Amino acid sequence: MSVCDTLIHEISRQLHISCKCIRQTIRKFDKFHTVATKPGAGRPPKVTQRQKRLIKLQQLRDDTLSLTDLVRFAHTDLNLTISRHTVSRILRDFNMVSYIAPKKPRITPAHRRARLDWSYEHLNWSINDWSNVVFTDESNYEILNRKNRIYIRRFRHDRTRFERSQQR
């Protein structure tokens, strides 16, 4: 647009950009023949790719490590002073997310089949038959269980992420 001798303020009005931004862009293009950002612009990263992989490997070795434990690992073993947020961002870049470990293992297809068979066998029982049954199931059902949670960190699409269960 500036080649056509259009005034800068007209370009500014058409593109809804400040005049100063347009002047700087024209100057940059005249000097470097491009408007792309120069390589090396910005602050260099504090954590190298190797250190990021070491943090991920430490998390994979023990999936119950907290972010504070990983910060401590980075400080003692890697001589890095980083925040919990930085560690969280590093693990998120590797598609690792935090889950609450399930309290019980999942029901297998064999368990599901056995439960269905049992229910079909007892489908026609009367109320008198059921009154002679004592259920000794000691399952603990809590509406809001805020204690004794174990957090694990796994890959987002890991099929085995629910295999670990909490010890009661």
N, C-alpha and C positions, 0 to 999 in steps of 0.2 A: 504494500500500500504506500510505503514512503517513496518508492521509485516513481510512482505516478504524481509526485509533487503534491500529495495530499497533506494538508496541515496536520500537525500532531494532535491538536485539540479535536479535530474532526475524527481522527482514528480513535481517540480516547472516547468520544461520544458514541461512536458506532459499536465499539467493543466493550464499553463500560469498564475501562481500565484507566488508571491514573496516567497523566501525562509523563510523570517522572519515570514510571515503569516502561513506557514506550520509548522514551529517550535512552534509557539504560539498555534496553534490548537492541535498539538500533546501533548504539555504540559498541555493544558486545559483538554483534554480527559483523560490523565493519572491521573490528580488530581481529577476531578469531575465525570469521566466516562460518560460524555456527552459533546456535543459541543453547546448545546442550550444556549441562553442568559439567565442569571440568572434573576429571578423576582426582580422587584424593580430597574432595571437598567434604567438610564436616569433621566432627570429632572422631578420631580413631577408636575402635572398640577396645574396651579394657580387657575383655575375656577373649582369648584366642579360640580357634576352632578345636584345637587339641584339648584345651581345658574344658570346653563345653562337652566334648565327647567323654572326658573323664568324669564329669559330674553326672552325665547320663548313665555311664557304666556303674557308678557307685549306686545310683538309684535302682538299676536293674539287679544288682547283687542282693540288695535288701529293699524290697518294695514297700516296707513300712517306714522308711526313713522320712522324717518330717523335713520341711524346708529349713528349719533352724539347724537340724543335724547336717544338712548339706552345706549350709553357710559355714558351719564349724569345720567341715571337711575341706572346703575351699580355702578357709583361712589357715588351717594347720598344714595341710598337705600340698596345696597349690600356691600358698603365699598370696592369696587374693582377698581383698576386703570388698565383698559385694553384699548386697541386700537380699532379703528373702524374695522381694519382688523380681530381682534380676534372675535368681535361681528359678523362680516360677516361670518367667518368660523363656528361659533357656529350655526348660523341660517342655513347655508348650510348643516351642519351635520343633521339637522332636515328636510332636503329637502325643505326648504323655499327659494324661489327665488324672485327677484324684477321684477315687471312688471310696465309698464305705464298704468294707468287706462284709459279705452276707453272714448272718449268724449261723446259718445251717447250709449244708451243701444242697445243690439243686436236686430235684427228683429226677432219677434216671428213667428211661422208657420202661425198664423192667419193674421199677417201683410203681410207676403209673399203671401198668398192666395188672400188677398184683392188687392195687387198690380198687381198680375197676372190677376185678373178679370177686373180691370180697364184698363189694357193694351189691353186685348182682346176686350173690349167694344169699344176702340178707335183705333183699328187696321186699319180700313178702312177709316179713316178720310182723307180728302183732305188737300192740303196746305192752301186753303182758310179757312177751318174749324180751322186749327191750328193758323192761323193769328189772329183770334178773341180771342185767349186764352192769358191771362196775367198770367205768372208764378210769384207768389209772394213768392217763396221759398227763405228765407234769409239764406241759409246755407253758412257757411264760409269755403271755400276750400283754404287751404294753402299748398304749396308744402313742405316747410320746417318750421314746427311750432316748434320752440325751446323754447317757453315761455308757462307758465301756465300749465306745466305738473305736474300731481300728480302721484307719484310713490307709489305703494302698494306692500306689500310683502305677498305672499301666498304660500301654499304648491305647489310643482311642478305639481302634478296630480289632483289638486282641480278643480272640474267641475264648481264651482261658482266663479272662479277667475276673470272672465270678467263681473260679474254682477254689480259691482260698476262702476258708470260712473262719469266723472268730471262734476262739475257745471259750466255752462257758465257764 
